[in-house]
Amino acid sequence: MAGNTAEYYRSNPDARKKRLKQQSAYQKTAKGSAIKKNANKLNRKLGTYGNGDGKDAAHYKGSTTKGRLQSPSTNRKSRLKIRK
């Protein structure tokens, strides 16, 4: 099941280009950078950073100090889009 997104973008090069351009722009925004920094910091605090357990620090309001773990697919679904 995890390969469905990867398969889609492999078979749709135009969609892949659009996604990569959007992700690149998002990661340069202050919001995207802050979310990334806070998630890495929380992952380290929770002891899950780099240990291969397949979990991420959850992206939710107030998640910089307290934390919970989520699967990466659940965690990334709704927050990683630029809102215009």
N, CA, C and O atoms as a GROMACS GRO file, in nm:
protein
  336
    1MET      N    1   0.081  -0.119   0.000
    1MET     CA    2   0.000   0.000   0.000
    1MET      C    3   0.086   0.126   0.000
    1MET      O    4   0.045   0.229  -0.054
    2ALA      N    5   0.202   0.120   0.059
    2ALA     CA    6   0.286   0.238   0.070
    2ALA      C    7   0.337   0.288  -0.064
    2ALA      O    8   0.376   0.404  -0.076
    3GLY      N    9   0.339   0.203  -0.165
    3GLY     CA   10   0.394   0.241  -0.294
    3GLY      C   11   0.299   0.311  -0.388
    3GLY      O   12   0.341   0.351  -0.496
    4ASN      N   13   0.173   0.328  -0.352
    4ASN     CA   14   0.076   0.385  -0.445
    4ASN      C   15   0.112   0.526  -0.489
    4ASN      O   16   0.102   0.556  -0.608
    5THR      N   17   0.153   0.610  -0.399
    5THR     CA   18   0.189   0.747  -0.434
    5THR      C   19   0.313   0.748  -0.522
    5THR      O   20   0.318   0.819  -0.623
    6ALA      N   21   0.412   0.670  -0.484
    6ALA     CA   22   0.535   0.664  -0.562
    6ALA      C   23   0.508   0.613  -0.703
    6ALA      O   24   0.563   0.665  -0.800
    7GLU      N   25   0.423   0.512  -0.714
    7GLU     CA   26   0.389   0.458  -0.846
    7GLU      C   27   0.318   0.564  -0.931
    7GLU      O   28   0.344   0.576  -1.051
    8TYR      N   29   0.228   0.639  -0.869
    8TYR     CA   30   0.156   0.743  -0.941
    8TYR      C   31   0.252   0.846  -0.998
    8TYR      O   32   0.243   0.879  -1.116
    9TYR      N   33   0.343   0.895  -0.916
    9TYR     CA   34   0.435   0.999  -0.962
    9TYR      C   35   0.538   0.945  -1.060
    9TYR      O   36   0.587   1.021  -1.144
   10ARG      N   37   0.572   0.818  -1.052
   10ARG     CA   38   0.661   0.758  -1.152
   10ARG      C   39   0.593   0.751  -1.289
   10ARG      O   40   0.657   0.770  -1.392
   11SER      N   41   0.464   0.723  -1.288
   11SER     CA   42   0.393   0.707  -1.414
   11SER      C   43   0.333   0.838  -1.467
   11SER      O   44   0.279   0.840  -1.578
   12ASN      N   45   0.341   0.945  -1.391
   12ASN     CA   46   0.288   1.075  -1.432
   12ASN      C   47   0.395   1.183  -1.414
   12ASN      O   48   0.393   1.254  -1.313
   13PRO      N   49   0.487   1.196  -1.509
   13PRO     CA   50   0.598   1.289  -1.493
   13PRO      C   51   0.555   1.435  -1.478
   13PRO      O   52   0.622   1.512  -1.408
   14ASP      N   53   0.447   1.475  -1.543
   14ASP     CA   54   0.401   1.614  -1.529
   14ASP      C   55   0.352   1.641  -1.386
   14ASP      O   56   0.380   1.747  -1.329
   15ALA      N   57   0.280   1.546  -1.329
   15ALA     CA   58   0.233   1.560  -1.191
   15ALA      C   59   0.352   1.559  -1.095
   15ALA      O   60   0.352   1.633  -0.997
   16ARG      N   61   0.451   1.479  -1.124
   16ARG     CA   62   0.571   1.473  -1.039
   16ARG      C   63   0.644   1.608  -1.039
   16ARG      O   64   0.685   1.657  -0.934
   17LYS      N   65   0.659   1.667  -1.158
   17LYS     CA   66   0.724   1.799  -1.168
   17LYS      C   67   0.649   1.904  -1.086
   17LYS      O   68   0.708   1.983  -1.014
   18LYS      N   69   0.516   1.902  -1.100
   18LYS     CA   70   0.432   1.998  -1.029
   18LYS      C   71   0.446   1.980  -0.878
   18LYS      O   72   0.457   2.078  -0.804
   19ARG      N   73   0.446   1.855  -0.833
   19ARG     CA   74   0.458   1.826  -0.690
   19ARG      C   75   0.593   1.870  -0.636
   19ARG      O   76   0.601   1.932  -0.530
   20LEU      N   77   0.700   1.838  -0.708
   20LEU     CA   78   0.834   1.875  -0.662
   20LEU      C   79   0.852   2.026  -0.658
   20LEU      O   80   0.919   2.079  -0.569
   21LYS      N   81   0.794   2.096  -0.755
   21LYS     CA   82   0.802   2.242  -0.755
   21LYS      C   83   0.727   2.300  -0.635
   21LYS      O   84   0.776   2.391  -0.569
   22GLN      N   85   0.609   2.245  -0.608
   22GLN     CA   86   0.529   2.290  -0.495
   22GLN      C   87   0.600   2.262  -0.363
   22GLN      O   88   0.603   2.348  -0.275
   23GLN      N   89   0.657   2.143  -0.348
   23GLN     CA   90   0.727   2.107  -0.225
   23GLN      C   91   0.850   2.194  -0.203
   23GLN      O   92   0.879   2.235  -0.091
   24SER      N   93   0.921   2.223  -0.310
   24SER     CA   94   1.039   2.308  -0.302
   24SER      C   95   1.001   2.448  -0.254
   24SER      O   96   1.068   2.505  -0.168
   25ALA      N   97   0.892   2.502  -0.308
   25ALA     CA   98   0.845   2.634  -0.267
   25ALA      C   99   0.800   2.632  -0.122
   25ALA      O  100   0.829   2.725  -0.047
   26TYR      N  101   0.730   2.528  -0.082
   26TYR     CA  102   0.680   2.518   0.055
   26TYR      C  103   0.794   2.513   0.156
   26TYR      O  104   0.788   2.580   0.260
   27GLN      N  105   0.896   2.437   0.127
   27GLN     CA  106   1.007   2.420   0.220
   27GLN      C  107   1.087   2.548   0.239
   27GLN      O  108   1.163   2.560   0.336
   28LYS      N  109   1.072   2.644   0.148
   28LYS     CA  110   1.141   2.772   0.159
   28LYS      C  111   1.060   2.874   0.238
   28LYS      O  112   1.112   2.980   0.275
   29THR      N  113   0.933   2.846   0.265
   29THR     CA  114   0.851   2.940   0.340
   29THR      C  115   0.887   2.933   0.488
   29THR      O  116   0.942   2.833   0.535
   30ALA      N  117   0.855   3.038   0.560
   30ALA     CA  118   0.880   3.041   0.704
   30ALA      C  119   0.801   2.932   0.775
   30ALA      O  120   0.851   2.866   0.866
   31LYS      N  121   0.677   2.912   0.733
   31LYS     CA  122   0.592   2.811   0.795
   31LYS      C  123   0.647   2.671   0.773
   31LYS      O  124   0.655   2.591   0.866
   32GLY      N  125   0.685   2.642   0.650
   32GLY     CA  126   0.739   2.509   0.618
   32GLY      C  127   0.869   2.481   0.692
   32GLY      O  128   0.890   2.371   0.742
   33SER      N  129   0.954   2.581   0.699
   33SER     CA  130   1.081   2.566   0.769
   33SER      C  131   1.060   2.546   0.918
   33SER      O  132   1.126   2.462   0.980
   34ALA      N  133   0.968   2.621   0.976
   34ALA     CA  134   0.939   2.609   1.119
   34ALA      C  135   0.882   2.473   1.154
   34ALA      O  136   0.921   2.413   1.253
   35ILE      N  137   0.790   2.424   1.072
   35ILE     CA  138   0.730   2.293   1.096
   35ILE      C  139   0.838   2.185   1.092
   35ILE      O  140   0.841   2.095   1.176
   36LYS      N  141   0.926   2.195   0.992
   36LYS     CA  142   1.033   2.097   0.975
   36LYS      C  143   1.128   2.098   1.095
   36LYS      O  144   1.164   1.993   1.148
   37LYS      N  145   1.169   2.219   1.137
   37LYS     CA  146   1.261   2.232   1.251
   37LYS      C  147   1.198   2.179   1.380
   37LYS      O  148   1.262   2.106   1.455
   38ASN      N  149   1.073   2.216   1.403
   38ASN     CA  150   1.005   2.172   1.525
   38ASN      C  151   0.983   2.021   1.527
   38ASN      O  152   0.998   1.958   1.632
   39ALA      N  153   0.948   1.964   1.412
   39ALA     CA  154   0.927   1.820   1.406
   39ALA      C  155   1.057   1.744   1.432
   39ALA      O  156   1.056   1.644   1.503
   40ASN      N  157   1.168   1.792   1.375
   40ASN     CA  158   1.297   1.727   1.400
   40ASN      C  159   1.336   1.737   1.547
   40ASN      O  160   1.384   1.640   1.606
   41LYS      N  161   1.314   1.853   1.606
   41LYS     CA  162   1.346   1.873   1.747
   41LYS      C  163   1.263   1.779   1.835
   41LYS      O  164   1.315   1.718   1.928
   42LEU      N  165   1.134   1.769   1.805
   42LEU     CA  166   1.046   1.682   1.881
   42LEU      C  167   1.080   1.535   1.860
   42LEU      O  168   1.075   1.455   1.953
   43ASN      N  169   1.116   1.499   1.736
   43ASN     CA  170   1.157   1.361   1.709
   43ASN      C  171   1.277   1.323   1.795
   43ASN      O  172   1.283   1.213   1.850
   44ARG      N  173   1.372   1.415   1.806
   44ARG     CA  174   1.490   1.388   1.890
   44ARG      C  175   1.449   1.374   2.037
   44ARG      O  176   1.498   1.285   2.107
   45LYS      N  177   1.361   1.462   2.082
   45LYS     CA  178   1.316   1.459   2.222
   45LYS      C  179   1.243   1.328   2.253
   45LYS      O  180   1.259   1.272   2.362
   46LEU      N  181   1.163   1.280   2.159
   46LEU     CA  182   1.087   1.157   2.180
   46LEU      C  183   1.171   1.031   2.158
   46LEU      O  184   1.126   0.919   2.186
   47GLY      N  185   1.292   1.050   2.110
   47GLY     CA  186   1.381   0.936   2.091
   47GLY      C  187   1.353   0.855   1.966
   47GLY      O  188   1.399   0.742   1.955
   48THR      N  189   1.278   0.911   1.873
   48THR     CA  190   1.244   0.837   1.753
   48THR      C  191   1.325   0.879   1.631
   48THR      O  192   1.318   0.815   1.526
   49TYR      N  193   1.402   0.988   1.644
   49TYR     CA  194   1.479   1.040   1.532
   49TYR      C  195   1.590   0.942   1.493
   49TYR      O  196   1.682   0.917   1.570
   50GLY      N  197   1.580   0.889   1.372
   50GLY     CA  198   1.686   0.803   1.318
   50GLY      C  199   1.690   0.662   1.374
   50GLY      O  200   1.787   0.590   1.346
   51ASN      N  201   1.591   0.619   1.450
   51ASN     CA  202   1.598   0.485   1.506
   51ASN      C  203   1.528   0.380   1.421
   51ASN      O  204   1.530   0.261   1.455
   52GLY      N  205   1.465   0.421   1.311
   52GLY     CA  206   1.407   0.326   1.218
   52GLY      C  207   1.272   0.270   1.260
   52GLY      O  208   1.229   0.168   1.206
   53ASP      N  209   1.203   0.333   1.356
   53ASP     CA  210   1.074   0.279   1.400
   53ASP      C  211   0.960   0.317   1.306
   53ASP      O  212   0.847   0.269   1.322
   54GLY      N  213   0.987   0.403   1.208
   54GLY     CA  214   0.886   0.439   1.109
   54GLY      C  215   0.783   0.539   1.159
   54GLY      O  216   0.677   0.552   1.099
   55LYS      N  217   0.810   0.608   1.267
   55LYS     CA  218   0.716   0.705   1.322
   55LYS      C  219   0.771   0.847   1.308
   55LYS      O  220   0.893   0.868   1.300
   56ASP      N  221   0.680   0.945   1.306
   56ASP     CA  222   0.714   1.086   1.300
   56ASP      C  223   0.650   1.157   1.420
   56ASP      O  224   0.552   1.108   1.477
   57ALA      N  225   0.707   1.271   1.457
   57ALA     CA  226   0.641   1.357   1.553
   57ALA      C  227   0.519   1.417   1.484
   57ALA      O  228   0.528   1.464   1.371
   58ALA      N  229   0.405   1.417   1.552
   58ALA     CA  230   0.281   1.464   1.492
   58ALA      C  231   0.286   1.614   1.467
   58ALA      O  232   0.339   1.689   1.549
   59HIS      N  233   0.229   1.657   1.355
   59HIS     CA  234   0.215   1.799   1.324
   59HIS      C  235   0.078   1.844   1.372
   59HIS      O  236  -0.022   1.822   1.304
   60TYR      N  237   0.075   1.905   1.486
   60TYR     CA  238  -0.050   1.962   1.535
   60TYR      C  239  -0.016   2.083   1.620
   60TYR      O  240   0.099   2.098   1.662
   61LYS      N  241  -0.112   2.167   1.646
   61LYS     CA  242  -0.087   2.290   1.720
   61LYS      C  243  -0.033   2.257   1.860
   61LYS      O  244  -0.090   2.175   1.932
   62GLY      N  245   0.076   2.322   1.896
   62GLY     CA  246   0.136   2.300   2.026
   62GLY      C  247   0.230   2.181   2.031
   62GLY      O  248   0.269   2.138   2.140
   63SER      N  249   0.266   2.127   1.916
   63SER     CA  250   0.347   2.006   1.915
   63SER      C  251   0.496   2.032   1.932
   63SER      O  252   0.576   1.940   1.917
   64THR      N  253   0.534   2.155   1.962
   64THR     CA  254   0.677   2.184   1.979
   64THR      C  255   0.727   2.144   2.117
   64THR      O  256   0.847   2.120   2.134
   65THR      N  257   0.639   2.136   2.216
   65THR     CA  258   0.684   2.105   2.351
   65THR      C  259   0.641   1.967   2.397
   65THR      O  260   0.719   1.894   2.459
   66LYS      N  261   0.518   1.930   2.368
   66LYS     CA  262   0.472   1.797   2.403
   66LYS      C  263   0.459   1.720   2.272
   66LYS      O  264   0.457   1.781   2.165
   67GLY      N  265   0.449   1.592   2.279
   67GLY     CA  266   0.446   1.522   2.152
   67GLY      C  267   0.372   1.392   2.153
   67GLY      O  268   0.343   1.334   2.258
   68ARG      N  269   0.344   1.347   2.034
   68ARG     CA  270   0.289   1.214   2.013
   68ARG      C  271   0.342   1.166   1.880
   68ARG      O  272   0.379   1.246   1.794
   69LEU      N  273   0.345   1.037   1.862
   69LEU     CA  274   0.398   0.979   1.740
   69LEU      C  275   0.285   0.936   1.649
   69LEU      O  276   0.180   0.890   1.695
   70GLN      N  277   0.308   0.951   1.519
   70GLN     CA  278   0.211   0.910   1.418
   70GLN      C  279   0.286   0.843   1.305
   70GLN      O  280   0.407   0.858   1.290
   71SER      N  281   0.211   0.768   1.225
   71SER     CA  282   0.272   0.714   1.104
   71SER      C  283   0.296   0.832   1.009
   71SER      O  284   0.218   0.927   1.008
   72PRO      N  285   0.403   0.827   0.930
   72PRO     CA  286   0.433   0.939   0.839
   72PRO      C  287   0.320   0.971   0.742
   72PRO      O  288   0.296   1.089   0.713
   73SER      N  289   0.250   0.871   0.692
   73SER     CA  290   0.145   0.898   0.594
   73SER      C  291   0.030   0.977   0.656
   73SER      O  292  -0.022   1.070   0.594
   74THR      N  293  -0.010   0.943   0.778
   74THR     CA  294  -0.115   1.016   0.847
   74THR      C  295  -0.069   1.157   0.879
   74THR      O  296  -0.145   1.253   0.865
   75ASN      N  297   0.055   1.169   0.921
   75ASN     CA  298   0.111   1.295   0.965
   75ASN      C  299   0.123   1.398   0.853
   75ASN      O  300   0.109   1.517   0.878
   76ARG      N  301   0.148   1.355   0.732
   76ARG     CA  302   0.180   1.448   0.624
   76ARG      C  303   0.064   1.478   0.530
   76ARG      O  304   0.079   1.559   0.439
   77LYS      N  305  -0.050   1.418   0.551
   77LYS     CA  306  -0.159   1.432   0.455
   77LYS      C  307  -0.213   1.574   0.443
   77LYS      O  308  -0.231   1.622   0.331
   78SER      N  309  -0.241   1.641   0.552
   78SER     CA  310  -0.316   1.766   0.542
   78SER      C  311  -0.232   1.892   0.557
   78SER      O  312  -0.280   2.000   0.523
   79ARG      N  313  -0.109   1.883   0.606
   79ARG     CA  314  -0.037   2.005   0.641
   79ARG      C  315   0.064   2.051   0.537
   79ARG      O  316   0.109   2.166   0.544
   80LEU      N  317   0.101   1.969   0.442
   80LEU     CA  318   0.212   2.003   0.356
   80LEU      C  319   0.171   2.060   0.221
   80LEU      O  320   0.220   2.015   0.117
   81LYS      N  321   0.082   2.157   0.222
   81LYS     CA  322   0.042   2.223   0.098
   81LYS      C  323   0.046   2.374   0.120
   81LYS      O  324   0.010   2.423   0.226
   82ILE      N  325   0.088   2.443   0.019
   82ILE     CA  326   0.087   2.590   0.026
   82ILE      C  327  -0.056   2.637   0.006
   82ILE      O  328  -0.122   2.599  -0.091
   83ARG      N  329  -0.103   2.716   0.097
   83ARG     CA  330  -0.237   2.772   0.085
   83ARG      C  331  -0.224   2.913   0.030
   83ARG      O  332  -0.153   2.996   0.087
   84LYS      N  333  -0.293   2.942  -0.079
   84LYS     CA  334  -0.283   3.075  -0.141
   84LYS      C  335  -0.399   3.161  -0.100
   84LYS      O  336  -0.408   3.276  -0.143
   0.00000   0.00000   0.00000
